Amino acid sequence: MLIHYIMELKRGEKLVLPDWLRGALMDPFGEIMQEAEVISRLKATKLSVISVGDEVTKTLLKYNVEPTLAIFDLKSHRKKLEDSELTEHYKSMQIVRNPPKEITYDLWETVRKTINSGDHSAIKVDGEEDLAALPAIHFAALGSVLLFGVSDRGISFVIITNTIKAKAEGLLKSMELRQV
């Protein structure tokens, strides 16, 4: 299915999250589930899965669920992780610099290219990966699943629909477009 992208980020541009928009991101896009329910639903289907976050990605791998795209920053709750479980699993990965509260052109393009490649891929973010869910939703195929951790609540299970894409587009368009 051909997907029409409403928004594009150009080289030399970045999106910056304004403080007034932070609250809108606290409202999860999908249903909050616990680990066992997420794994059960994924194993019962053959959906393409995108994981954003170290803990979510490690959980999937623990249960032999291989994300089509895994995005992580080797941090959990803003603390650097010492283990190399993810880097050992993903021998080949894209490395992208992305500061907190931003979506850089490099992150945007790397998510686009890896999702469109059809291969199982990983992106290691040098900085912060939290906002990577927005370009992932933007480029993901309809019917695929995006998973990301919601602190102290569980895992957000988001089935990509036109409604979800429109919500992500609205947030992306509300961010501040800046020249680098």
BALO-661899 format. One record per residue: x, y, z of N, C-alpha, C in turn; chain. Coordinates in nm, 3 decimals, always signed. Each point is the difference from the previous one (the first is absolute). Example, Ala and Ser with C-alpha at 12.3 -4.5 7.8 and 13.67 -1.06 7.14 Angstrom:
2
[[+1.319 -0.569 +0.780] [-0.089 +0.119 +0.000] [+0.090 +0.120 +0.000] A];
[[-0.035 +0.105 -0.072] [+0.082 +0.119 +0.006] [-0.077 +0.109 +0.073] A];
***
This chain:
180
[[+0.085 -0.119 +0.000] [-0.085 +0.119 +0.000] [+0.089 +0.124 +0.000] A];
[[-0.025 +0.091 -0.090] [+0.075 +0.125 -0.007] [-0.052 +0.096 +0.106] A];
[[+0.092 +0.055 +0.077] [-0.038 +0.093 +0.106] [+0.043 +0.139 -0.042] A];
[[-0.090 +0.095 +0.009] [+0.032 +0.139 -0.032] [+0.049 +0.069 +0.126] A];
[[+0.122 +0.051 -0.004] [+0.055 +0.070 +0.115] [-0.038 +0.147 -0.010] A];
[[-0.065 +0.049 +0.102] [-0.045 +0.138 +0.002] [+0.116 +0.094 +0.030] A];
[[+0.093 -0.044 +0.080] [+0.107 +0.087 +0.046] [+0.136 -0.058 -0.035] A];
[[+0.093 +0.086 -0.028] [+0.138 -0.042 -0.023] [+0.093 +0.096 +0.073] A];
[[+0.110 -0.050 +0.045] [+0.103 +0.080 +0.063] [+0.117 +0.004 -0.097] A];
[[+0.057 +0.117 -0.020] [+0.108 +0.016 -0.098] [+0.134 +0.011 +0.071] A];
[[+0.104 -0.034 -0.076] [+0.136 +0.013 +0.053] [+0.019 +0.143 +0.051] A];
[[+0.061 +0.013 +0.117] [+0.021 +0.131 +0.060] [-0.116 +0.046 +0.087] A];
[[-0.101 -0.088 +0.016] [-0.115 +0.034 +0.085] [-0.009 -0.099 +0.115] A];
[[-0.067 +0.043 +0.105] [-0.031 -0.088 +0.112] [-0.131 +0.047 +0.061] A];
[[-0.065 -0.091 +0.069] [-0.121 +0.033 +0.075] [+0.036 +0.004 +0.147] A];
[[-0.050 +0.102 +0.070] [+0.027 +0.016 +0.142] [-0.133 +0.001 +0.074] A];
[[-0.007 -0.077 +0.107] [-0.121 -0.011 +0.081] [-0.013 +0.123 +0.089] A];
[[-0.102 +0.083 -0.022] [-0.020 +0.114 +0.090] [-0.056 -0.048 +0.134] A];
[[+0.030 +0.073 +0.106] [-0.044 -0.040 +0.133] [-0.151 -0.018 +0.009] A];
[[-0.076 +0.086 -0.069] [-0.146 -0.007 +0.009] [-0.056 -0.129 -0.060] A];
[[+0.078 -0.069 -0.084] [-0.048 -0.121 -0.066] [+0.035 -0.128 +0.076] A];
[[+0.084 +0.011 +0.101] [+0.044 -0.118 +0.074] [-0.115 -0.080 +0.059] A];
[[-0.101 +0.068 +0.051] [-0.114 -0.068 +0.061] [-0.075 -0.089 -0.097] A];
[[-0.008 +0.041 -0.126] [-0.071 -0.079 -0.101] [+0.069 -0.134 -0.024] A];
[[+0.129 -0.006 +0.024] [+0.073 -0.125 -0.021] [-0.013 -0.095 +0.118] A];
[[-0.053 +0.049 +0.112] [-0.020 -0.085 +0.117] [-0.120 -0.092 -0.018] A];
[[-0.089 +0.035 -0.091] [-0.118 -0.081 -0.028] [+0.039 -0.108 -0.101] A];
[[+0.009 -0.127 +0.042] [+0.046 -0.105 -0.090] [-0.089 -0.015 -0.123] A];
[[+0.062 -0.035 -0.110] [-0.071 -0.019 -0.127] [-0.083 -0.128 +0.002] A];
[[+0.048 -0.101 +0.068] [-0.067 -0.130 -0.006] [-0.043 -0.049 +0.136] A];
[[-0.036 -0.126 +0.002] [-0.045 -0.065 +0.123] [+0.122 -0.035 +0.085] A];
[[-0.007 +0.029 +0.129] [+0.109 -0.035 +0.092] [-0.020 -0.144 +0.045] A];
[[+0.104 -0.081 -0.021] [-0.007 -0.142 +0.034] [+0.121 -0.038 +0.084] A];
[[-0.012 -0.114 +0.064] [+0.113 -0.057 +0.071] [+0.072 -0.096 -0.095] A];
[[+0.122 -0.031 +0.036] [+0.089 -0.081 -0.084] [-0.066 -0.128 -0.053] A];
[[-0.063 -0.078 +0.085] [-0.058 -0.128 -0.041] [-0.107 +0.018 -0.107] A];
[[-0.084 +0.102 +0.016] [-0.106 +0.024 -0.099] [+0.057 +0.044 -0.134] A];
[[+0.103 +0.084 +0.003] [+0.064 +0.044 -0.125] [+0.057 -0.120 -0.074] A];
[[+0.075 -0.083 +0.070] [+0.062 -0.116 -0.064] [-0.106 -0.095 -0.054] A];
[[-0.104 -0.023 +0.076] [-0.108 -0.088 -0.043] [-0.065 +0.050 -0.130] A];
[[-0.029 +0.129 -0.005] [-0.062 +0.057 -0.121] [+0.093 -0.006 -0.120] A];
[[+0.127 +0.026 +0.023] [+0.095 -0.002 -0.112] [+0.022 -0.141 -0.053] A];
[[+0.008 -0.097 +0.089] [+0.024 -0.138 -0.043] [-0.122 -0.060 -0.069] A];
[[-0.117 +0.056 +0.027] [-0.123 -0.051 -0.063] [-0.017 +0.055 -0.142] A];
[[+0.082 +0.096 -0.038] [-0.010 +0.061 -0.133] [+0.139 +0.006 -0.064] A];
[[+0.005 +0.045 -0.120] [+0.129 +0.018 -0.070] [+0.016 +0.147 -0.038] A];
[[-0.034 +0.089 +0.091] [+0.008 +0.142 -0.028] [+0.144 +0.048 -0.001] A];
[[+0.027 +0.099 -0.084] [+0.129 +0.067 +0.000] [+0.008 +0.086 +0.125] A];
[[+0.111 -0.010 +0.074] [+0.013 +0.067 +0.130] [+0.115 +0.100 -0.003] A];
[[-0.027 +0.119 +0.052] [+0.102 +0.103 +0.020] [+0.007 +0.024 +0.151] A];
[[+0.120 -0.010 +0.056] [+0.015 +0.026 +0.144] [+0.083 +0.126 +0.019] A];
[[-0.045 +0.084 +0.093] [+0.073 +0.120 +0.035] [+0.031 -0.008 +0.149] A];
[[+0.127 -0.010 +0.033] [+0.042 -0.007 +0.139] [+0.076 -0.127 +0.030] A];
[[+0.094 +0.012 +0.090] [+0.088 -0.112 +0.035] [-0.075 -0.113 +0.069] A];
[[-0.079 +0.033 +0.102] [-0.066 -0.104 +0.079] [-0.103 -0.075 -0.084] A];
[[-0.076 +0.070 -0.083] [-0.099 -0.065 -0.087] [+0.071 -0.094 -0.097] A];
[[+0.108 +0.049 -0.061] [+0.072 -0.082 -0.097] [+0.060 -0.124 +0.068] A];
[[+0.058 +0.016 +0.118] [+0.057 -0.115 +0.071] [-0.110 -0.100 +0.038] A];
[[-0.116 +0.050 +0.037] [-0.112 -0.089 +0.033] [-0.039 -0.084 -0.122] A];
[[-0.012 +0.064 -0.115] [-0.036 -0.073 -0.122] [+0.103 -0.108 -0.031] A];
[[+0.126 +0.036 +0.006] [+0.106 -0.097 -0.031] [+0.002 -0.115 +0.099] A];
[[-0.030 +0.028 +0.126] [-0.005 -0.105 +0.103] [-0.103 -0.107 -0.037] A];
[[-0.107 +0.040 -0.066] [-0.107 -0.093 -0.039] [+0.008 -0.038 -0.149] A];
[[+0.117 +0.022 -0.059] [+0.024 -0.037 -0.141] [-0.094 +0.068 -0.098] A];
[[-0.036 +0.123 +0.029] [-0.077 +0.082 -0.093] [+0.098 +0.102 -0.058] A];
[[+0.027 -0.012 -0.129] [+0.099 +0.085 -0.066] [-0.070 +0.121 -0.063] A];
[[+0.025 +0.120 +0.054] [-0.061 +0.118 -0.061] [+0.053 +0.021 -0.143] A];
[[-0.087 +0.050 -0.085] [+0.043 +0.039 -0.134] [+0.098 +0.116 +0.010] A];
[[-0.029 +0.091 +0.093] [+0.088 +0.112 +0.030] [+0.003 +0.020 +0.151] A];
[[+0.121 +0.005 +0.055] [+0.019 +0.029 +0.142] [+0.077 +0.131 +0.011] A];
[[-0.052 +0.092 +0.082] [+0.065 +0.129 +0.021] [+0.029 +0.011 +0.150] A];
[[+0.126 +0.023 +0.034] [+0.038 +0.007 +0.141] [+0.118 +0.094 +0.017] A];
[[+0.025 +0.040 +0.127] [+0.109 +0.094 +0.028] [+0.096 -0.051 +0.108] A];
[[-0.014 -0.126 +0.039] [+0.081 -0.061 +0.106] [-0.011 +0.076 +0.131] A];
[[-0.123 +0.047 +0.027] [-0.032 +0.063 +0.128] [-0.136 -0.051 +0.045] A];
[[-0.019 +0.001 +0.130] [-0.130 -0.033 +0.057] [-0.027 +0.098 +0.112] A];
[[-0.113 +0.067 -0.005] [-0.033 +0.105 +0.096] [+0.112 +0.104 +0.008] A];
[[+0.051 +0.035 -0.118] [+0.105 +0.103 -0.017] [+0.136 -0.040 +0.055] A];
[[+0.015 -0.127 +0.043] [+0.128 -0.047 +0.051] [+0.063 -0.094 -0.102] A];
[[+0.128 +0.019 -0.024] [+0.073 -0.081 -0.096] [+0.000 -0.146 +0.043] A];
[[-0.026 -0.089 -0.094] [+0.004 -0.143 +0.028] [+0.141 -0.052 -0.021] A];
[[+0.044 -0.083 +0.090] [+0.134 -0.056 -0.009] [+0.003 -0.128 -0.085] A];
[[-0.114 -0.070 -0.005] [+0.002 -0.126 -0.074] [+0.002 +0.026 -0.151] A];
[[+0.044 -0.100 -0.070] [+0.008 +0.014 -0.145] [-0.090 -0.099 -0.073] A];
[[-0.107 -0.042 +0.067] [-0.092 -0.098 -0.058] [-0.050 +0.044 -0.138] A];
[[-0.039 +0.124 -0.013] [-0.053 +0.049 -0.128] [+0.110 +0.012 -0.104] A];
[[+0.115 +0.051 +0.038] [+0.108 +0.013 -0.098] [+0.055 -0.136 -0.041] A];
[[-0.007 -0.099 +0.088] [+0.041 -0.135 -0.038] [-0.101 -0.063 -0.096] A];
[[-0.129 +0.023 +0.025] [-0.102 -0.056 -0.088] [+0.003 +0.064 -0.137] A];
[[+0.011 +0.132 -0.004] [+0.001 +0.073 -0.126] [+0.144 +0.033 -0.037] A];
[[+0.063 -0.093 -0.069] [+0.140 +0.019 -0.039] [+0.013 +0.117 -0.097] A];
[[-0.100 +0.017 -0.084] [+0.001 +0.109 -0.097] [-0.117 +0.093 +0.032] A];
[[+0.031 +0.125 +0.020] [-0.106 +0.096 +0.031] [+0.040 +0.138 -0.050] A];
[[-0.100 +0.082 -0.022] [+0.023 +0.140 -0.035] [+0.019 +0.077 +0.131] A];
[[+0.094 +0.092 +0.002] [+0.019 +0.085 +0.118] [-0.030 +0.143 -0.040] A];
[[-0.089 +0.064 +0.078] [-0.048 +0.134 -0.033] [+0.010 +0.087 +0.124] A];
[[+0.046 +0.122 -0.018] [+0.001 +0.097 +0.111] [-0.133 +0.073 -0.001] A];
[[-0.063 +0.006 +0.118] [-0.129 +0.068 +0.014] [-0.013 +0.054 +0.143] A];
[[+0.012 +0.132 +0.019] [-0.009 +0.058 +0.133] [-0.140 -0.015 +0.061] A];
[[-0.012 +0.013 +0.133] [-0.131 -0.005 +0.065] [-0.093 +0.108 -0.057] A];
[[-0.129 -0.031 -0.004] [-0.107 +0.090 -0.045] [+0.011 +0.040 -0.146] A];
[[+0.072 -0.081 -0.081] [+0.017 +0.033 -0.141] [-0.022 -0.123 -0.087] A];
[[-0.032 +0.028 -0.125] [+0.004 -0.100 -0.106] [+0.090 +0.061 -0.107] A];
[[+0.120 -0.053 -0.011] [+0.094 +0.051 -0.098] [-0.030 -0.058 -0.139] A];
[[+0.051 +0.066 -0.099] [-0.013 -0.051 -0.137] [+0.060 -0.140 -0.010] A];
[[+0.115 -0.022 +0.065] [+0.066 -0.131 -0.008] [-0.088 -0.109 +0.060] A];
[[-0.063 +0.027 +0.114] [-0.091 -0.099 +0.058] [-0.118 -0.025 -0.094] A];
[[-0.061 +0.107 -0.048] [-0.114 -0.008 -0.092] [+0.033 -0.088 -0.120] A];
[[+0.112 +0.028 -0.066] [+0.039 -0.073 -0.121] [+0.039 -0.145 +0.030] A];
[[+0.065 -0.022 +0.112] [+0.040 -0.136 +0.035] [-0.122 -0.086 +0.029] A];
[[-0.098 +0.055 +0.070] [-0.125 -0.073 +0.025] [-0.068 -0.030 -0.133] A];
[[-0.009 +0.100 -0.087] [-0.064 -0.019 -0.132] [+0.068 -0.112 -0.079] A];
[[+0.130 +0.007 -0.009] [+0.074 -0.098 -0.080] [-0.008 -0.141 +0.058] A];
[[+0.010 -0.012 +0.131] [-0.002 -0.134 +0.060] [-0.139 -0.062 -0.007] A];
[[-0.103 +0.079 +0.021] [-0.136 -0.054 -0.012] [-0.029 -0.042 -0.143] A];
[[+0.043 +0.080 -0.095] [-0.027 -0.031 -0.141] [+0.088 -0.112 -0.055] A];
[[+0.107 -0.036 +0.071] [+0.091 -0.104 -0.051] [-0.063 -0.138 +0.006] A];
[[-0.090 -0.021 +0.095] [-0.062 -0.131 +0.015] [+0.085 -0.099 +0.078] A];
[[+0.122 +0.037 +0.034] [+0.088 -0.087 +0.078] [-0.021 +0.024 +0.149] A];
[[+0.040 -0.097 +0.080] [+0.002 +0.020 +0.145] [+0.119 +0.089 +0.030] A];
[[-0.024 +0.113 +0.066] [+0.103 +0.100 +0.020] [-0.005 +0.056 +0.141] A];
[[+0.109 +0.068 +0.036] [+0.006 +0.069 +0.128] [+0.063 +0.137 -0.020] A];
[[-0.050 +0.094 +0.080] [+0.056 +0.135 +0.004] [+0.040 +0.026 +0.143] A];
[[+0.129 +0.027 +0.021] [+0.048 +0.040 +0.132] [+0.011 +0.151 -0.003] A];
[[-0.071 +0.063 +0.091] [-0.002 +0.146 +0.006] [+0.102 +0.047 +0.102] A];
[[+0.088 +0.086 -0.045] [+0.095 +0.067 +0.090] [-0.071 +0.127 +0.045] A];
[[-0.055 -0.003 +0.119] [-0.082 +0.109 +0.051] [-0.127 -0.056 +0.060] A];
[[-0.113 +0.033 -0.061] [-0.128 -0.046 +0.052] [-0.090 -0.049 -0.113] A];
[[-0.062 -0.118 +0.024] [-0.083 -0.061 -0.103] [-0.150 +0.020 +0.022] A];
[[-0.040 +0.065 +0.106] [-0.142 +0.009 +0.037] [-0.091 +0.048 -0.113] A];
[[+0.040 +0.103 -0.071] [-0.086 +0.055 -0.105] [+0.007 -0.078 -0.131] A];
[[+0.086 -0.101 -0.006] [+0.012 -0.081 -0.121] [-0.129 -0.074 -0.033] A];
[[-0.088 -0.015 +0.097] [-0.129 -0.065 -0.026] [-0.080 +0.078 -0.104] A];
[[+0.012 +0.133 -0.002] [-0.079 +0.081 -0.094] [+0.040 -0.024 -0.145] A];
[[+0.129 +0.008 -0.038] [+0.033 -0.035 -0.139] [-0.025 -0.147 -0.029] A];
[[+0.014 -0.087 +0.100] [-0.030 -0.142 -0.023] [-0.146 -0.019 -0.038] A];
[[-0.090 +0.067 +0.070] [-0.142 -0.007 -0.035] [-0.022 +0.061 -0.138] A];
[[+0.064 +0.112 -0.025] [-0.012 +0.071 -0.128] [+0.032 -0.091 -0.119] A];
[[+0.107 -0.080 +0.013] [+0.047 -0.082 -0.112] [-0.049 -0.145 +0.005] A];
[[-0.054 -0.045 +0.111] [-0.041 -0.141 +0.013] [-0.117 -0.033 -0.091] A];
[[-0.004 -0.125 -0.042] [-0.112 -0.048 -0.081] [-0.125 -0.014 +0.087] A];
[[-0.113 +0.025 -0.061] [-0.127 -0.021 +0.069] [-0.009 -0.146 +0.045] A];
[[-0.047 -0.020 +0.121] [-0.016 -0.136 +0.053] [+0.121 -0.050 +0.077] A];
[[+0.112 +0.070 -0.008] [+0.115 -0.041 +0.080] [-0.020 +0.047 +0.144] A];
[[+0.088 -0.043 +0.089] [-0.012 +0.031 +0.142] [+0.123 +0.076 +0.047] A];
[[-0.024 +0.105 +0.078] [+0.107 +0.075 +0.065] [-0.013 -0.024 +0.150] A];
[[+0.112 -0.033 +0.063] [+0.002 -0.023 +0.144] [+0.100 +0.096 +0.064] A];
[[-0.040 +0.061 +0.111] [+0.095 +0.079 +0.079] [-0.043 -0.002 +0.145] A];
[[+0.099 +0.015 +0.086] [-0.025 -0.007 +0.143] [-0.062 +0.127 +0.053] A];
[[-0.091 -0.017 +0.094] [-0.061 +0.112 +0.071] [+0.039 -0.018 +0.146] A];
[[+0.086 +0.089 +0.049] [+0.058 -0.015 +0.134] [-0.103 -0.038 +0.106] A];
[[+0.033 -0.105 +0.072] [-0.077 -0.048 +0.114] [-0.143 -0.041 -0.035] A];
[[-0.031 -0.013 -0.131] [-0.136 -0.040 -0.039] [-0.003 -0.124 -0.087] A];
[[+0.100 -0.020 -0.084] [+0.001 -0.115 -0.088] [+0.052 +0.035 -0.138] A];
[[-0.055 -0.068 -0.100] [+0.042 +0.017 -0.139] [-0.118 +0.050 -0.081] A];
[[+0.023 +0.106 -0.075] [-0.103 +0.052 -0.090] [+0.001 -0.084 -0.127] A];
[[-0.113 -0.059 -0.032] [-0.019 -0.087 -0.116] [-0.082 +0.079 -0.101] A];
[[+0.065 +0.046 -0.105] [-0.064 +0.089 -0.098] [-0.011 -0.071 -0.135] A];
[[-0.122 -0.026 -0.044] [-0.020 -0.052 -0.135] [-0.008 +0.121 -0.092] A];
[[+0.083 +0.003 -0.103] [+0.008 +0.116 -0.089] [-0.123 +0.004 -0.090] A];
[[-0.078 +0.105 +0.018] [-0.119 +0.025 -0.080] [+0.010 +0.142 -0.057] A];
[[-0.091 +0.036 -0.086] [-0.003 +0.137 -0.052] [-0.023 +0.100 +0.113] A];
[[-0.081 -0.037 +0.098] [-0.026 +0.088 +0.114] [+0.126 +0.025 +0.081] A];
[[+0.077 -0.107 +0.024] [+0.126 +0.013 +0.074] [+0.099 +0.084 -0.079] A];
[[+0.007 -0.023 -0.130] [+0.090 +0.080 -0.085] [-0.040 +0.147 +0.004] A];
[[-0.129 +0.029 -0.003] [-0.046 +0.139 +0.005] [+0.037 +0.066 +0.133] A];
[[-0.011 -0.076 +0.110] [+0.037 +0.054 +0.131] [+0.150 +0.032 +0.004] A];
[[+0.082 -0.092 -0.052] [+0.145 +0.023 -0.005] [+0.032 +0.120 -0.089] A];
[[-0.067 +0.010 -0.115] [+0.021 +0.115 -0.090] [-0.031 +0.131 +0.071] A];
[[-0.110 +0.001 +0.076] [-0.037 +0.121 +0.073] [+0.107 +0.041 +0.099] A];
[[+0.057 -0.097 +0.071] [+0.107 +0.030 +0.095] [+0.126 +0.047 -0.072] A];
[[+0.035 -0.068 -0.108] [+0.118 +0.040 -0.077] [-0.015 +0.145 -0.053] A];
[[-0.117 +0.031 -0.051] [-0.024 +0.134 -0.055] [-0.004 +0.107 +0.110] A];
[[-0.028 -0.041 +0.124] [-0.004 +0.094 +0.111] [+0.139 +0.027 +0.058] A];
[[+0.096 -0.082 -0.037] [+0.137 +0.023 +0.049] [+0.061 +0.118 -0.075] A];
[[+0.102 +0.057 +0.059] [+0.066 +0.115 -0.061] [+0.099 -0.047 -0.105] A];
[[-0.016 +0.046 -0.123] [+0.092 -0.030 -0.107] [+0.114 +0.101 +0.005] A];
[[+0.123 -0.052 +0.014] [+0.115 +0.089 +0.009] [+0.107 -0.040 -0.101] A];
[[+0.075 +0.099 -0.041] [+0.116 -0.024 -0.086] [+0.118 -0.034 +0.090] A];
[[+0.081 -0.092 -0.044] [+0.117 -0.041 +0.078] [+0.115 +0.096 -0.024] A];
***
